[in-house]
Amino acid sequence: MRHSYLRIIGSFVFMLFIPISAISAAEGTPPNQRFSLVIREGFGSLGVGDMNTTISSINTAYDQSRESYPEYITGSIPEASNGFKDWEVEVRWGAWKGLSFGVALSGPIHLNSHGCISYVRSWTQALLIESEARMAAPIKLNLYYSFPIHSKFNLVLNGGVGLYHARMSQSYDWQRRYSSDESGYGADVNVVGNYNFNVSGRTTGYHCGVGLEYKFNDRFSMMAEGQWRFAKIHSLEGTGNRTTRLSYVSGGDIISSTSDSQEGYLYHYIYDLYGYEELEVFENPDDVSGISEVRKATLDLGGFTFKIGLKIGLF
């Protein structure tokens, strides 16, 4: 991971140093090497992606039952909120006139969801799903161009690249109770199971935006900035674990139990039996029956942020 950071930083500096050097040579004067510290704070949003779409799909599968038999079904599983608080610390170099470069560290992001659905009619079913996504603090390389629109106001255009690393996990618990007529064992039985996965991935993203800078003096400025981020992790890798247990309701004697663990990529698919979307880690999804529209799951880190901050001239 360290090498990835170094490659991005090296490429960014190399690409941007050449035109600056050429400009400086043409002007016959060295670039202004003034450094400043920028501290910003605000709020933002994420796309999230498959973690939320699967939760929404499972909820939607129970909508007809909620309308037809509201007395038999309770609860829901909410999507993870895609809003978050954001902060950023940046060291910026004023290279030439309105052109400047920055290296910034933004805050980490934590999203989660927790919910339960219970259905009681001729048979009983309960689902409990806990989901979580964590994005590590990204390092961003920024390019700025500012130009005055008033004696104390500058309009600032920005763009750049960032390196993003995130982890996603989910725990899916279910319980089904069947009557003696339905179970095939001549008695009421419980089926209890859990599936959980923990995966991670990384990607290089891009961002652009526009801001307004108010200059108190040559050393201090106040800034407001809106920025669009384009970053999506297309490959999440890790482990998934499944356990199931079948037992008699009366007495609790275990009839059978199974467990399975797989390493591989996280996949998104349609569970044909119920028609809703699910996520699961597979070594080879082609070997799995009863699912369709299989593809690698994604985590969408793209979105919008708005931040207000202070720019302090250092030297």
MIRO-266985 format. One record per residue (C-alpha): x negated, y negated, z. Coordinates in steps of 0.2 Angstrom, whole numbers, plus 5000, padded with zeros to 4 digits. Last residue first. Layout:
<nodes>
<node><px>X</px><py>Y</py><pz>Z</pz></node>
...
</nodes>
This chain:
<nodes>
<node><px>4968</px><py>4846</py><pz>5024</pz></node>
<node><px>4984</px><py>4852</py><pz>5034</pz></node>
<node><px>4999</px><py>4843</py><pz>5027</pz></node>
<node><px>5015</px><py>4849</py><pz>5035</pz></node>
<node><px>5030</px><py>4854</py><pz>5026</pz></node>
<node><px>5046</px><py>4857</py><pz>5036</pz></node>
<node><px>5061</px><py>4868</py><pz>5032</pz></node>
<node><px>5078</px><py>4871</py><pz>5026</pz></node>
<node><px>5083</px><py>4888</py><pz>5018</pz></node>
<node><px>5096</px><py>4895</py><pz>5006</pz></node>
<node><px>5094</px><py>4913</py><pz>5000</pz></node>
<node><px>5102</px><py>4923</py><pz>4986</pz></node>
<node><px>5103</px><py>4941</py><pz>4981</pz></node>
<node><px>5092</px><py>4956</py><pz>4976</pz></node>
<node><px>5087</px><py>4969</py><pz>4988</pz></node>
<node><px>5098</px><py>4983</py><pz>4979</pz></node>
<node><px>5094</px><py>5000</py><pz>4985</pz></node>
<node><px>5096</px><py>5013</py><pz>4972</pz></node>
<node><px>5101</px><py>5032</py><pz>4971</pz></node>
<node><px>5094</px><py>5043</py><pz>4958</pz></node>
<node><px>5107</px><py>5049</py><pz>4946</pz></node>
<node><px>5121</px><py>5063</py><pz>4946</pz></node>
<node><px>5137</px><py>5060</py><pz>4937</pz></node>
<node><px>5144</px><py>5077</py><pz>4944</pz></node>
<node><px>5144</px><py>5088</py><pz>4959</pz></node>
<node><px>5151</px><py>5105</py><pz>4962</pz></node>
<node><px>5135</px><py>5115</py><pz>4959</pz></node>
<node><px>5117</px><py>5111</py><pz>4964</pz></node>
<node><px>5102</px><py>5118</py><pz>4955</pz></node>
<node><px>5101</px><py>5103</py><pz>4943</pz></node>
<node><px>5099</px><py>5092</py><pz>4958</pz></node>
<node><px>5081</px><py>5098</py><pz>4961</pz></node>
<node><px>5072</px><py>5094</py><pz>4977</pz></node>
<node><px>5088</px><py>5085</py><pz>4983</pz></node>
<node><px>5091</px><py>5072</py><pz>4995</pz></node>
<node><px>5110</px><py>5067</py><pz>4997</pz></node>
<node><px>5121</px><py>5052</py><pz>4994</pz></node>
<node><px>5140</px><py>5053</py><pz>4991</pz></node>
<node><px>5154</px><py>5046</py><pz>4980</pz></node>
<node><px>5172</px><py>5052</py><pz>4980</pz></node>
<node><px>5182</px><py>5064</py><pz>4970</pz></node>
<node><px>5187</px><py>5076</py><pz>4984</pz></node>
<node><px>5181</px><py>5093</py><pz>4976</pz></node>
<node><px>5170</px><py>5085</py><pz>4963</pz></node>
<node><px>5158</px><py>5076</py><pz>4975</pz></node>
<node><px>5152</px><py>5062</py><pz>4963</pz></node>
<node><px>5134</px><py>5059</py><pz>4964</pz></node>
<node><px>5120</px><py>5047</py><pz>4970</pz></node>
<node><px>5103</px><py>5055</py><pz>4973</pz></node>
<node><px>5089</px><py>5052</py><pz>4986</pz></node>
<node><px>5072</px><py>5060</py><pz>4980</pz></node>
<node><px>5064</px><py>5075</py><pz>4987</pz></node>
<node><px>5062</px><py>5085</py><pz>5003</pz></node>
<node><px>5075</px><py>5097</py><pz>5008</pz></node>
<node><px>5081</px><py>5105</py><pz>5025</pz></node>
<node><px>5094</px><py>5118</py><pz>5028</pz></node>
<node><px>5103</px><py>5124</py><pz>5043</pz></node>
<node><px>5117</px><py>5138</py><pz>5045</pz></node>
<node><px>5128</px><py>5144</py><pz>5059</pz></node>
<node><px>5141</px><py>5158</py><pz>5060</pz></node>
<node><px>5155</px><py>5164</py><pz>5071</pz></node>
<node><px>5151</px><py>5155</py><pz>5087</pz></node>
<node><px>5162</px><py>5159</py><pz>5102</pz></node>
<node><px>5171</px><py>5143</py><pz>5108</pz></node>
<node><px>5183</px><py>5152</py><pz>5119</pz></node>
<node><px>5198</px><py>5147</py><pz>5110</pz></node>
<node><px>5193</px><py>5136</py><pz>5095</pz></node>
<node><px>5183</px><py>5150</py><pz>5087</pz></node>
<node><px>5166</px><py>5144</py><pz>5079</pz></node>
<node><px>5159</px><py>5139</py><pz>5063</pz></node>
<node><px>5143</px><py>5129</py><pz>5063</pz></node>
<node><px>5135</px><py>5118</py><pz>5050</pz></node>
<node><px>5117</px><py>5110</py><pz>5049</pz></node>
<node><px>5110</px><py>5099</py><pz>5035</pz></node>
<node><px>5094</px><py>5089</py><pz>5034</pz></node>
<node><px>5087</px><py>5077</py><pz>5021</pz></node>
<node><px>5070</px><py>5071</py><pz>5018</pz></node>
<node><px>5061</px><py>5057</py><pz>5009</pz></node>
<node><px>5060</px><py>5047</py><pz>4993</pz></node>
<node><px>5069</px><py>5032</py><pz>4987</pz></node>
<node><px>5067</px><py>5028</py><pz>4968</pz></node>
<node><px>5076</px><py>5013</py><pz>4959</pz></node>
<node><px>5072</px><py>5000</py><pz>4973</pz></node>
<node><px>5080</px><py>4984</py><pz>4966</pz></node>
<node><px>5073</px><py>4966</py><pz>4967</pz></node>
<node><px>5079</px><py>4950</py><pz>4959</pz></node>
<node><px>5079</px><py>4935</py><pz>4971</pz></node>
<node><px>5088</px><py>4919</py><pz>4968</pz></node>
<node><px>5082</px><py>4904</py><pz>4979</pz></node>
<node><px>5090</px><py>4888</py><pz>4986</pz></node>
<node><px>5079</px><py>4876</py><pz>4995</pz></node>
<node><px>5080</px><py>4861</py><pz>5007</pz></node>
<node><px>5063</px><py>4853</py><pz>5012</pz></node>
<node><px>5057</px><py>4840</py><pz>5025</pz></node>
<node><px>5040</px><py>4832</py><pz>5022</pz></node>
<node><px>5026</px><py>4827</py><pz>5033</pz></node>
<node><px>5008</px><py>4822</py><pz>5028</pz></node>
<node><px>5009</px><py>4808</py><pz>5015</pz></node>
<node><px>5024</px><py>4801</py><pz>5024</pz></node>
<node><px>5042</px><py>4805</py><pz>5028</pz></node>
<node><px>5044</px><py>4814</py><pz>5011</pz></node>
<node><px>5061</px><py>4822</py><pz>5007</pz></node>
<node><px>5059</px><py>4837</py><pz>4996</pz></node>
<node><px>5074</px><py>4845</py><pz>4986</pz></node>
<node><px>5074</px><py>4863</py><pz>4980</pz></node>
<node><px>5076</px><py>4874</py><pz>4965</pz></node>
<node><px>5075</px><py>4893</py><pz>4963</pz></node>
<node><px>5066</px><py>4908</py><pz>4956</pz></node>
<node><px>5062</px><py>4925</py><pz>4962</pz></node>
<node><px>5054</px><py>4942</py><pz>4956</pz></node>
<node><px>5053</px><py>4959</py><pz>4963</pz></node>
<node><px>5040</px><py>4972</py><pz>4964</pz></node>
<node><px>5046</px><py>4989</py><pz>4972</pz></node>
<node><px>5045</px><py>5000</py><pz>4986</pz></node>
<node><px>5054</px><py>5016</py><pz>4993</pz></node>
<node><px>5060</px><py>5025</py><pz>5008</pz></node>
<node><px>5071</px><py>5039</py><pz>5014</pz></node>
<node><px>5079</px><py>5046</py><pz>5029</pz></node>
<node><px>5093</px><py>5058</py><pz>5027</pz></node>
<node><px>5106</px><py>5066</py><pz>5038</pz></node>
<node><px>5120</px><py>5079</py><pz>5036</pz></node>
<node><px>5130</px><py>5086</py><pz>5051</pz></node>
<node><px>5143</px><py>5099</py><pz>5053</pz></node>
<node><px>5157</px><py>5106</py><pz>5063</pz></node>
<node><px>5169</px><py>5119</py><pz>5057</pz></node>
<node><px>5182</px><py>5124</py><pz>5071</pz></node>
<node><px>5193</px><py>5140</py><pz>5070</pz></node>
<node><px>5210</px><py>5144</py><pz>5075</pz></node>
<node><px>5213</px><py>5163</py><pz>5075</pz></node>
<node><px>5216</px><py>5177</py><pz>5062</pz></node>
<node><px>5199</px><py>5174</py><pz>5054</pz></node>
<node><px>5206</px><py>5169</py><pz>5037</pz></node>
<node><px>5205</px><py>5151</py><pz>5043</pz></node>
<node><px>5222</px><py>5144</py><pz>5035</pz></node>
<node><px>5235</px><py>5155</py><pz>5044</pz></node>
<node><px>5225</px><py>5155</py><pz>5061</pz></node>
<node><px>5224</px><py>5136</py><pz>5060</pz></node>
<node><px>5209</px><py>5126</py><pz>5054</pz></node>
<node><px>5200</px><py>5113</py><pz>5063</pz></node>
<node><px>5187</px><py>5102</py><pz>5053</pz></node>
<node><px>5173</px><py>5092</py><pz>5060</pz></node>
<node><px>5161</px><py>5080</py><pz>5051</pz></node>
<node><px>5145</px><py>5071</py><pz>5055</pz></node>
<node><px>5136</px><py>5060</py><pz>5042</pz></node>
<node><px>5120</px><py>5052</py><pz>5047</pz></node>
<node><px>5112</px><py>5039</py><pz>5035</pz></node>
<node><px>5095</px><py>5032</py><pz>5033</pz></node>
<node><px>5087</px><py>5019</py><pz>5022</pz></node>
<node><px>5069</px><py>5012</py><pz>5022</pz></node>
<node><px>5062</px><py>4997</py><pz>5013</pz></node>
<node><px>5046</px><py>4990</py><pz>5005</pz></node>
<node><px>5046</px><py>4974</py><pz>4994</pz></node>
<node><px>5031</px><py>4965</py><pz>4985</pz></node>
<node><px>5035</px><py>4948</py><pz>4979</pz></node>
<node><px>5034</px><py>4938</py><pz>4963</pz></node>
<node><px>5036</px><py>4920</py><pz>4959</pz></node>
<node><px>5046</px><py>4905</py><pz>4955</pz></node>
<node><px>5049</px><py>4887</py><pz>4960</pz></node>
<node><px>5056</px><py>4870</py><pz>4954</pz></node>
<node><px>5055</px><py>4855</py><pz>4966</pz></node>
<node><px>5064</px><py>4839</py><pz>4964</pz></node>
<node><px>5055</px><py>4826</py><pz>4974</pz></node>
<node><px>5063</px><py>4812</py><pz>4985</pz></node>
<node><px>5054</px><py>4797</py><pz>4994</pz></node>
<node><px>5052</px><py>4785</py><pz>4980</pz></node>
<node><px>5066</px><py>4793</py><pz>4970</pz></node>
<node><px>5067</px><py>4807</py><pz>4957</pz></node>
<node><px>5049</px><py>4812</py><pz>4959</pz></node>
<node><px>5042</px><py>4828</py><pz>4951</pz></node>
<node><px>5038</px><py>4845</py><pz>4958</pz></node>
<node><px>5032</px><py>4861</py><pz>4951</pz></node>
<node><px>5030</px><py>4876</py><pz>4962</pz></node>
<node><px>5022</px><py>4894</py><pz>4960</pz></node>
<node><px>5025</px><py>4907</py><pz>4973</pz></node>
<node><px>5017</px><py>4923</py><pz>4979</pz></node>
<node><px>5028</px><py>4933</py><pz>4991</pz></node>
<node><px>5024</px><py>4945</py><pz>5005</pz></node>
<node><px>5039</px><py>4955</py><pz>5011</pz></node>
<node><px>5043</px><py>4958</py><pz>5029</pz></node>
<node><px>5050</px><py>4976</py><pz>5029</pz></node>
<node><px>5067</px><py>4980</py><pz>5023</pz></node>
<node><px>5078</px><py>4991</py><pz>5034</pz></node>
<node><px>5094</px><py>5000</py><pz>5029</pz></node>
<node><px>5106</px><py>5009</py><pz>5041</pz></node>
<node><px>5121</px><py>5020</py><pz>5039</pz></node>
<node><px>5131</px><py>5029</py><pz>5052</pz></node>
<node><px>5146</px><py>5040</py><pz>5046</pz></node>
<node><px>5158</px><py>5049</py><pz>5057</pz></node>
<node><px>5172</px><py>5060</py><pz>5049</pz></node>
<node><px>5186</px><py>5069</py><pz>5057</pz></node>
<node><px>5198</px><py>5082</py><pz>5050</pz></node>
<node><px>5213</px><py>5092</py><pz>5057</pz></node>
<node><px>5224</px><py>5103</py><pz>5048</pz></node>
<node><px>5243</px><py>5103</py><pz>5045</pz></node>
<node><px>5242</px><py>5085</py><pz>5050</pz></node>
<node><px>5228</px><py>5075</py><pz>5059</pz></node>
<node><px>5216</px><py>5064</py><pz>5049</pz></node>
<node><px>5202</px><py>5055</py><pz>5059</pz></node>
<node><px>5190</px><py>5042</py><pz>5051</pz></node>
<node><px>5175</px><py>5035</py><pz>5059</pz></node>
<node><px>5164</px><py>5020</py><pz>5057</pz></node>
<node><px>5146</px><py>5013</py><pz>5059</pz></node>
<node><px>5136</px><py>5002</py><pz>5047</pz></node>
<node><px>5119</px><py>4994</py><pz>5047</pz></node>
<node><px>5108</px><py>4981</py><pz>5039</pz></node>
<node><px>5091</px><py>4975</py><pz>5046</pz></node>
<node><px>5080</px><py>4962</py><pz>5036</pz></node>
<node><px>5062</px><py>4958</py><pz>5039</pz></node>
<node><px>5056</px><py>4939</py><pz>5039</pz></node>
<node><px>5047</px><py>4931</py><pz>5025</pz></node>
<node><px>5028</px><py>4930</py><pz>5022</pz></node>
<node><px>5022</px><py>4917</py><pz>5010</pz></node>
<node><px>5007</px><py>4914</py><pz>4999</pz></node>
<node><px>5009</px><py>4897</py><pz>4989</pz></node>
<node><px>5004</px><py>4888</py><pz>4973</pz></node>
<node><px>5005</px><py>4870</py><pz>4968</pz></node>
<node><px>5008</px><py>4860</py><pz>4952</pz></node>
<node><px>5015</px><py>4842</py><pz>4954</pz></node>
<node><px>4998</px><py>4834</py><pz>4951</pz></node>
<node><px>4985</px><py>4848</py><pz>4951</pz></node>
<node><px>4982</px><py>4862</py><pz>4963</pz></node>
<node><px>4992</px><py>4858</py><pz>4979</pz></node>
<node><px>4989</px><py>4874</py><pz>4989</pz></node>
<node><px>5003</px><py>4881</py><pz>5000</pz></node>
<node><px>5002</px><py>4892</py><pz>5015</pz></node>
<node><px>5019</px><py>4899</py><pz>5019</pz></node>
<node><px>5030</px><py>4905</py><pz>5033</pz></node>
<node><px>5048</px><py>4911</py><pz>5030</pz></node>
<node><px>5064</px><py>4914</py><pz>5039</pz></node>
<node><px>5080</px><py>4922</py><pz>5035</pz></node>
<node><px>5096</px><py>4926</py><pz>5044</pz></node>
<node><px>5106</px><py>4940</py><pz>5036</pz></node>
<node><px>5122</px><py>4943</py><pz>5025</pz></node>
<node><px>5125</px><py>4960</py><pz>5016</pz></node>
<node><px>5137</px><py>4967</py><pz>5030</pz></node>
<node><px>5136</px><py>4986</py><pz>5030</pz></node>
<node><px>5152</px><py>4993</py><pz>5023</pz></node>
<node><px>5166</px><py>4998</py><pz>5035</pz></node>
<node><px>5171</px><py>5016</py><pz>5039</pz></node>
<node><px>5189</px><py>5017</py><pz>5043</pz></node>
<node><px>5200</px><py>5023</py><pz>5058</pz></node>
<node><px>5217</px><py>5032</py><pz>5059</pz></node>
<node><px>5226</px><py>5045</py><pz>5049</pz></node>
<node><px>5242</px><py>5055</py><pz>5053</pz></node>
<node><px>5255</px><py>5041</py><pz>5057</pz></node>
<node><px>5250</px><py>5031</py><pz>5041</pz></node>
<node><px>5256</px><py>5046</py><pz>5031</pz></node>
<node><px>5260</px><py>5040</py><pz>5013</pz></node>
<node><px>5250</px><py>5024</py><pz>5013</pz></node>
<node><px>5235</px><py>5030</py><pz>5024</pz></node>
<node><px>5235</px><py>5046</py><pz>5014</pz></node>
<node><px>5234</px><py>5036</py><pz>4998</pz></node>
<node><px>5220</px><py>5026</py><pz>5005</pz></node>
<node><px>5210</px><py>5041</py><pz>5011</pz></node>
<node><px>5199</px><py>5042</py><pz>4995</pz></node>
<node><px>5196</px><py>5023</py><pz>4996</pz></node>
<node><px>5187</px><py>5025</py><pz>5012</pz></node>
<node><px>5175</px><py>5038</py><pz>5004</pz></node>
<node><px>5172</px><py>5026</py><pz>4989</pz></node>
<node><px>5169</px><py>5011</py><pz>5000</pz></node>
<node><px>5155</px><py>5021</py><pz>5010</pz></node>
<node><px>5148</px><py>5027</py><pz>4993</pz></node>
<node><px>5147</px><py>5009</py><pz>4986</pz></node>
<node><px>5139</px><py>5002</py><pz>5002</pz></node>
<node><px>5124</px><py>5013</py><pz>5002</pz></node>
<node><px>5123</px><py>5013</py><pz>4983</pz></node>
<node><px>5120</px><py>4995</py><pz>4982</pz></node>
<node><px>5114</px><py>4983</py><pz>4996</pz></node>
<node><px>5116</px><py>4967</py><pz>4985</pz></node>
<node><px>5108</px><py>4956</py><pz>4998</pz></node>
<node><px>5113</px><py>4939</py><pz>5006</pz></node>
<node><px>5104</px><py>4924</py><pz>5013</pz></node>
<node><px>5102</px><py>4913</py><pz>5028</pz></node>
<node><px>5091</px><py>4899</py><pz>5034</pz></node>
<node><px>5073</px><py>4895</py><pz>5040</pz></node>
<node><px>5058</px><py>4887</py><pz>5033</pz></node>
<node><px>5040</px><py>4883</py><pz>5039</pz></node>
<node><px>5028</px><py>4876</py><pz>5026</pz></node>
<node><px>5009</px><py>4874</py><pz>5030</pz></node>
<node><px>4999</px><py>4863</py><pz>5018</pz></node>
<node><px>4983</px><py>4863</py><pz>5009</pz></node>
<node><px>4975</px><py>4850</py><pz>4998</pz></node>
<node><px>4963</px><py>4855</py><pz>4984</pz></node>
<node><px>4966</px><py>4842</py><pz>4971</pz></node>
<node><px>4959</px><py>4849</py><pz>4955</pz></node>
<node><px>4942</px><py>4844</py><pz>4949</pz></node>
<node><px>4940</px><py>4830</py><pz>4937</pz></node>
<node><px>4936</px><py>4830</py><pz>4918</pz></node>
<node><px>4954</px><py>4830</py><pz>4913</pz></node>
<node><px>4950</px><py>4844</py><pz>4900</pz></node>
<node><px>4940</px><py>4854</py><pz>4913</pz></node>
<node><px>4954</px><py>4852</py><pz>4926</pz></node>
<node><px>4967</px><py>4858</py><pz>4913</pz></node>
<node><px>4957</px><py>4873</py><pz>4908</pz></node>
<node><px>4954</px><py>4877</py><pz>4926</pz></node>
<node><px>4972</px><py>4876</py><pz>4930</pz></node>
<node><px>4976</px><py>4887</py><pz>4915</pz></node>
<node><px>4964</px><py>4900</py><pz>4920</pz></node>
<node><px>4968</px><py>4900</py><pz>4939</pz></node>
<node><px>4986</px><py>4905</py><pz>4936</pz></node>
<node><px>4983</px><py>4922</py><pz>4928</pz></node>
<node><px>4969</px><py>4926</py><pz>4939</pz></node>
<node><px>4978</px><py>4921</py><pz>4955</pz></node>
<node><px>4993</px><py>4932</py><pz>4951</pz></node>
<node><px>4983</px><py>4947</py><pz>4945</pz></node>
<node><px>4973</px><py>4947</py><pz>4961</pz></node>
<node><px>4987</px><py>4944</py><pz>4973</pz></node>
<node><px>4997</px><py>4959</py><pz>4964</pz></node>
<node><px>4982</px><py>4970</py><pz>4964</pz></node>
<node><px>4978</px><py>4966</py><pz>4982</pz></node>
<node><px>4995</px><py>4970</py><pz>4988</pz></node>
<node><px>4996</px><py>4986</py><pz>4979</pz></node>
<node><px>4979</px><py>4991</py><pz>4986</pz></node>
<node><px>4985</px><py>4988</py><pz>5004</pz></node>
<node><px>5000</px><py>5000</py><pz>5000</pz></node>
</nodes>
